Every structure is written in C-alpha cells, then in structure tokens.
C-alpha cells in the first residue's frame, strides 16, 4: 500500500524524464493521464461523508441529475412537470417539499415543449390565473423559459446547439424535455444504440450547464415494466417517477432513486380553469394540479390459482428468502427466486395437469396475474411482495 503522500510519485517520474531528456521534452499523454488519475486516488482515511444536500426538490430531484417521468397517455404528465417546473423557477416549496434557493443555486428553468403545441400556452395561463402568487415571482424575469420546438437529441447536434443558445445567460437549474418520443429525431427508442445516443446528449446538457434534466416519457404496453423503450435509459436515470391514475386521482411515485429513498408519493387531481371563449363563443379551459389525499391502497382479493401461488410464495420465502443488493431491488426486503417459488407451487398442487409443461404454464399465468395486480414485483428472476415496500 502506498504511504500517505505517495501519490506524487508520478510527478517525480515526470521530473526525472524531463531532466534526462532535456528542456524540450514533452511528457507523453499516457503519462499525463496516469498522473492525473494518480492524483485522484483517495485512501480510505481520506474519504469523508458528504452531509450538504444537493437537492433541487428535496426528496425528489437532485441538482445536475437525470430523471424520467413516465406514465400512460393522458395521465397528466405535462401538468405535473409544469407545476413542478414553475415551483422550481419561483424557488417556492413544491407541495411541502423544499426547493433549491435561487441565491445559492441560480439559473432558470428551460421547458422544451416538443409536443405541447398551443396547448402549453393555455396550461401556463391556467397556472398564472390559479396561482398568481407563484407566477408573480417569475413573470418579468428570465426564470422560466419556454422552448416550443422539437429537438433531435439522438441523431443531430441539437444538444450542443441548445447549450450554445443558453450560453449567453445564467446556466439553467432545470431542463425539461417533453417528450422523449419527440426528441429522438430518426432514432428508435427501442434500440440500445439510439437510446444510448439520446442519453449521451442528455449527459452533455448536464455536463455543460450543471442542470438537472427531466425527461417526460410514456409507459410501455406492459405498464409493470416501467417506461417503454430500451432499458439503457432506465440504467442511466438517477430518478424515475411513475404517474398512475386511480379514478380522478393521479399518483406520482418515485420508483427509482440512485441516492435517495424510493416510495415518495404525491397525489393530485386536475382542476379545470376557465380561460375565456373562442370565436364561436364556446368556453376555452385548461387545468392545473390540485393536491389531494392518496386513496387507500386496497389489497386485491385473490382466489383460485393466484391464491395458491401466493401461499406457495410464502413457503418459498420462508425457506429461501434472501436480500438482493442492487439499485433494481428494494432495500432490506426478502426476495425469492422463481425456481424456488415454482417448486413450492408444485408442492401446493397449483395445477392438476400431470405434465411439466402444464405446471410451467400454470405457474407463468399465476405470477403474471399477481404482477398485474401489483401483489408481487419481479426482476432478473427474483420476486418480492409489493406490500413489503
């Protein structure tokens, strides 16, 4: 092990090379890079906790990070994003959650409305009429900037062009990309290569501006699998927020947090706001976010094979449960492998079919049904109870 202070050894080596080769000697790039890496090596006794918070919205978003807000069509993603963005722009607490102080973290909010059309103007006007106390902090100042255009963050240099366009003023604190689908150009969100190019563009925005980048996205056909498209986006995201609807109530829930606890929930409805009348005398309306109580989560009533499968799940968990580590698994929760679960289902006689194929089919139907009912969640061949979360 190198003694404390031994990390200057590469500097000594460079000095020796220069002395031997003469004043005109240029240190090879490999040695310069090695010296740079050497200077960044940190022994254990030099690693200290970071207690200062870098929140943008405390408990939800960190500065300079990447978040993905996703949900089914018409669930209210833009209403949610605009509401949060204007609170950040005004440096006002977002429904009980602290927001960064504009004095210590200056910079405007840039909202890229790729598919909002003229509707985005009405949504902003609705907030202005419903929350004049909020918008008064922003009106007349460049604290909220709307960009009503389509960017190509996959197959063009638009990320750099946006950085250049923003370089005249203060670097933004938050950039919202609404939506990913309208920001892919000719790219395919289902391919890892194209999604990787999109993520690199987002990383460029973050690196050059220091902004948190929030991407608005859609759920896939199987909503239990989260946002649609290549999983490389999910791997890159620091935060994932899922929007779901329960009757008139919309729930925003953190499903992934790289450095924060998950499970934060914000419940809201959309309150209609009258804006005026059109040329035919018909009313023109929009809506705003109205906080409400989250509905009580009722456990689904199980019967038949689903009930048998959950009884077998309990046995398998008792015998083979283990805590899985990794950002995709819930912290400190017992998980069980599908192999052990299926063995327990066989003992519980999940199906009367005598063949192995019939048993596999019955088990597949059971766990898929339980996942759709949000009784269990599963990833990488391991399952856990949703109620435990």
C-alpha positions in Angstrom: 0.0 0.0 0.0 1.3 3.5 -0.8 2.0 5.7 2.2 0.1 8.9 2.6 1.6 11.4 0.2 2.9 8.7 -2.1 0.5 9.8 -4.9 3.0 12.4 -6.0 5.2 9.6 -7.4 4.1 10.2 -11.0 5.1 13.9 -10.6 8.6 12.7 -9.6 8.8 10.3 -12.5 7.8 13.2 -14.9 10.5 15.4 -13.4 13.1 12.7 -13.9 12.1 12.2 -17.5 12.4 15.9 -18.1 15.8 16.1 -16.5 17.1 13.2 -18.6 15.5 14.2 -22.0 16.1 17.9 -21.8 14.1 21.1 -21.6 12.2 20.4 -24.9 10.9 17.0 -23.8 7.1 16.6 -23.9 5.6 14.2 -21.4 3.6 11.5 -23.3 -0.2 11.8 -23.0 -0.4 8.4 -21.4 1.9 9.6 -18.5 0.0 12.8 -18.1 -3.3 10.9 -17.9 -1.7 8.4 -15.5 -0.5 11.3 -13.3 -4.0 12.8 -13.4 -5.6 9.5 -12.3 -2.9 9.0 -9.6 -3.7 12.4 -8.1 -7.4 11.4 -7.8 -6.7 8.2 -5.9 -8.0 8.5 -2.4 -7.1 6.3 0.6 -9.9 5.1 2.9 -8.9 7.5 5.8 -9.4 10.5 3.4 -12.9 9.5 2.4 -15.4 11.6 4.4 -19.2 11.8 4.3 -20.9 14.5 2.3 -23.6 16.0 4.5 -24.5 19.0 2.4 -27.6 18.3 0.3 -27.6 19.0 -3.5 -31.4 18.9 -3.8 -33.4 20.6 -6.5 -36.6 19.4 -5.0 -35.8 17.8 -1.7 -36.6 14.1 -1.5 -37.4 14.0 -5.3 -34.8 15.6 -7.5 -31.0 16.3 -7.1 -29.1 19.0 -8.9 -27.3 18.0 -12.1 -29.0 14.6 -12.2 -31.3 12.9 -14.7 -34.9 12.0 -14.0 -37.5 10.2 -16.1 -41.2 11.0 -15.5 -43.4 8.4 -17.2 -46.9 7.2 -17.4 -49.7 6.2 -19.8 -51.0 8.7 -22.4 -53.3 11.4 -21.0 -52.4 10.7 -17.4 -51.3 14.3 -16.9 -47.5 14.2 -17.3 -47.2 17.7 -18.7 -49.5 19.2 -16.0 -47.3 17.6 -13.4 -44.0 18.7 -15.0 -45.2 22.3 -15.5 -46.4 22.5 -11.9 -43.0 21.3 -10.5 -41.0 23.4 -13.0 -42.8 26.6 -12.1 -42.2 26.0 -8.4 -38.5 25.5 -9.1 -38.4 28.6 -11.2 -40.0 30.6 -8.4 -37.9 28.9 -5.7 -41.2 28.1 -3.8 -41.7 24.9 -1.9 -43.4 22.2 -4.1 -46.4 21.0 -2.1 -44.5 20.7 1.2 -41.1 19.7 -0.3 -38.2 22.2 -0.1 -37.0 23.7 -3.4 -33.5 25.0 -4.1 -32.7 28.5 -3.1 -32.2 30.7 -6.2 -29.5 32.6 -4.3 -27.3 29.5 -3.8 -28.4 27.7 -6.9 -29.2 30.4 -9.5 -30.4 29.6 -13.0 -33.7 29.5 -14.9 -35.9 26.6 -15.8 -36.0 25.7 -19.5 -39.1 23.8 -20.6 -38.7 22.2 -24.1 -42.3 21.6 -25.2 -41.8 19.2 -28.2 -45.5 18.2 -28.5 -47.4 20.7 -26.5 -48.5 22.9 -29.4 -50.6 25.9 -28.4 -52.0 23.9 -25.5 -48.8 24.5 -23.5 -49.6 28.2 -23.5 -53.1 27.6 -22.1 -51.7 25.3 -19.4 -49.2 28.0 -18.3 -52.0 30.6 -18.4 -54.2 28.4 -16.2 -51.4 28.2 -13.6 -51.0 32.0 -13.8 -54.7 32.5 -13.0 -54.9 29.9 -10.3 -51.5 30.6 -8.6 -50.7 34.3 -9.1 -48.6 34.2 -6.0 -46.4 31.6 -7.8 -46.1 33.1 -11.2 -45.6 36.7 -9.9 -42.2 35.5 -8.7 -41.3 34.5 -12.3 -43.2 37.0 -14.6 -40.9 39.7 -15.9 -37.8 37.7 -15.1 -35.9 35.1 -17.3 -36.5 32.4 -14.6 -38.8 30.3 -16.7 -38.0 29.9 -20.4 -40.4 28.1 -22.8 -38.9 26.5 -26.0 -41.8 25.4 -28.1 -40.0 23.3 -30.7 -38.8 19.8 -31.4 -35.2 18.9 -30.6 -33.3 16.0 -32.0 -31.2 14.6 -29.2 -30.4 11.4 -30.9 -29.2 11.9 -34.5 -28.1 15.5 -34.5 -26.0 18.1 -32.6 -29.1 19.8 -31.1 -27.8 19.2 -27.5 -24.7 21.3 -28.3 -26.8 23.8 -30.1 -29.1 24.2 -27.0 -26.0 24.6 -24.8 -24.8 27.3 -27.1 -28.2 29.0 -27.2 -28.2 29.1 -23.3 -24.6 30.3 -23.0 -25.5 34.0 -23.1 -27.3 33.9 -19.8 -27.1 32.1 -16.5 -26.8 28.3 -16.8 -30.2 26.7 -16.2 -31.0 24.8 -13.0 -33.6 22.6 -14.7 -34.2 21.5 -18.3 -37.4 19.6 -19.0 -37.6 17.6 -22.2 -41.3 16.9 -23.1 -41.3 14.3 -24.6 -38.6 11.8 -25.3 -40.5 10.4 -28.3 -40.5 13.9 -29.9 -36.8 14.3 -29.2 -35.4 11.2 -30.9 -35.2 12.5 -34.5 -34.9 9.5 -36.7 -33.7 7.4 -33.8 -35.5 4.3 -32.4 -36.1 4.4 -28.7 -36.3 0.6 -28.6 -32.7 0.1 -29.7 -29.9 0.4 -27.2 -27.7 2.2 -29.7 -30.1 5.1 -30.3 -31.2 5.4 -26.7 -27.5 5.5 -25.8 -27.1 8.4 -28.2 -30.0 10.2 -26.5 -28.5 9.6 -23.1 -25.2 11.0 -24.2 -26.9 14.1 -25.4 -28.6 14.5 -22.1 -25.3 13.9 -20.3 -23.8 16.7 -22.5 -26.6 19.1 -21.4 -25.9 18.2 -17.7 -22.2 18.4 -18.0 -22.1 21.8 -19.8 -24.8 23.5 -17.9 -24.9 21.7 -14.5 -28.7 21.5 -14.9 -31.0 18.7 -13.7 -32.5 17.2 -16.9 -36.1 15.8 -16.6 -37.3 13.7 -19.5 -41.0 13.1 -19.9 -41.7 9.7 -21.4 -44.5 7.1 -21.9 -45.1 3.7 -20.3 -44.8 0.6 -22.4 -47.7 -1.7 -23.2 -46.8 -3.7 -20.1 -47.0 -0.9 -17.5 -45.4 -3.2 -14.9 -42.2 -2.9 -16.8 -42.0 0.9 -16.5 -41.1 3.3 -19.2 -41.1 2.0 -22.7 -38.1 1.5 -25.0 -34.5 0.4 -24.3 -33.5 -0.3 -20.8 -30.4 1.8 -21.2 -32.5 4.9 -20.3 -33.5 3.3 -17.0 -30.0 2.4 -16.2 -28.8 5.9 -16.8 -31.5 7.7 -14.8 -30.9 8.8 -11.3 -34.6 9.1 -10.6 -37.7 7.5 -12.1 -41.2 8.9 -11.3 -44.2 6.9 -12.4 -47.6 8.6 -12.9 -50.7 6.4 -12.5 -54.4 7.1 -12.3 -56.8 5.9 -9.6 -60.2 7.2 -10.7 -59.9 11.0 -10.7 -56.7 10.9 -8.5 -53.3 10.8 -10.2 -50.4 9.4 -8.2 -46.7 10.4 -8.8 -44.4 7.9 -7.1 -40.6 7.6 -7.1 -39.8 4.1 -8.4 -36.0 4.6 -8.6 -33.7 6.9 -6.7 -29.9 6.4 -7.0 -29.1 8.3 -3.8 -32.4 8.8 -2.1 -35.2 6.6 -0.6 -37.9 5.5 -3.0 -41.6 5.4 -2.4 -42.3 9.2 -2.2 -45.9 9.8 -3.3 -47.6 13.0 -4.4 -51.4 12.7 -5.1 -53.3 15.2 -7.1 -56.3 15.9 -9.3 -56.6 18.2 -12.3 -58.8 21.2 -11.6 -60.4 22.9 -14.6 -59.7 26.6 -15.2 -61.8 28.8 -17.4 -59.7 30.9 -19.7 -62.2 32.7 -21.9 -64.3 32.0 -25.0 -63.3 31.2 -28.6 -64.6 32.9 -31.8 -67.7 30.8 -31.6 -68.5 31.8 -28.0 -67.5 28.4 -26.6 -65.5 28.2 -23.4 -61.8 27.6 -23.5 -60.5 25.8 -20.5 -57.3 24.2 -19.2 -56.4 22.6 -15.9 -53.9 22.9 -13.0 -52.5 20.5 -10.4 -54.6 20.3 -7.2 -53.1 18.3 -4.4 -55.3 15.7 -2.7 -55.1 12.7 -0.4 -53.8 9.5 -1.9 -56.6 6.9 -1.9 -56.2 4.0 0.5 -54.5 1.1 -1.3 -56.7 -1.9 -1.1 -55.1 -5.3 -1.3 -56.6 -7.2 -4.2 -58.8 -10.2 -3.3 -57.1 -13.4 -4.5 -58.8 -16.7 -5.4 -58.1 -19.8 -7.3 -54.6 -20.4 -8.6 -53.5 -16.8 -7.7 -54.3 -17.6 -4.0 -52.5 -20.9 -4.2 -49.5 -19.3 -5.8 -49.2 -16.7 -3.0 -49.5 -19.4 -0.3 -46.6 -21.2 -2.0 -44.8 -17.9 -2.3 -44.9 -17.5 1.5 -43.4 -21.0 1.9 -40.7 -20.4 -0.6 -39.8 -17.0 1.0 -39.6 -18.6 4.5 -37.3 -21.3 3.2 -35.2 -19.5 0.6 -35.7 -15.8 1.1 -32.7 -13.5 0.7 -32.0 -9.8 0.5 -30.8 -8.9 -3.0 -28.5 -6.0 -3.5 -28.6 -3.6 -6.4 -30.5 -0.5 -7.5 -33.2 -2.6 -9.1 -34.2 -4.4 -5.9 -35.9 -2.9 -2.8 -33.5 -2.3 0.1 -33.7 -4.8 3.0 -36.5 -6.8 1.5 -36.7 -10.6 1.3 -36.8 -11.9 -2.3 -37.1 -15.4 -3.6 -36.1 -16.9 -6.9 -38.7 -18.1 -9.4 -37.2 -21.5 -9.4 -37.8 -21.9 -5.6 -41.3 -20.4 -6.0 -42.2 -22.8 -8.7 -41.0 -25.8 -6.6 -43.3 -24.6 -3.8 -46.2 -24.3 -6.3 -45.7 -27.9 -7.4 -45.9 -29.0 -3.7 -49.1 -27.0 -3.3 -50.5 -28.6 -6.5 -51.1 -25.4 -8.4 -52.4 -27.4 -11.3 -53.9 -30.9 -11.7 -52.1 -31.3 -15.0 -49.6 -34.1 -14.7 -47.0 -32.8 -17.3 -44.1 -30.5 -16.6 -45.4 -28.2 -19.4 -48.8 -27.8 -17.7 -47.1 -26.9 -14.5 -44.9 -24.3 -16.2 -47.9 -22.8 -18.0 -50.0 -22.6 -14.8 -47.1 -21.0 -12.8 -46.5 -18.5 -15.6 -50.1 -17.4 -15.7 -50.2 -17.1 -11.9 -47.1 -14.9 -11.4 -48.1 -12.7 -14.4 -51.6 -12.2 -12.9 -50.1 -11.4 -9.5 -47.7 -8.9 -11.0 -50.5 -7.2 -12.9 -52.5 -6.9 -9.7 -49.4 -5.4 -8.0 -49.2 -8.1 -5.4 -45.7 -9.1 -6.4 -42.9 -7.5 -8.3 -40.2 -9.3 -10.2 -36.9 -8.6 -11.9 -34.0 -10.8 -13.0 -35.7 -14.0 -11.9 -36.4 -12.8 -8.3 -39.8 -11.7 -6.8 -40.9 -9.9 -3.7 -44.2 -8.7 -2.2 -45.3 -5.2 -3.2 -46.9 -4.9 0.3 -43.4 -5.1 1.8 -42.4 -1.9 0.0 
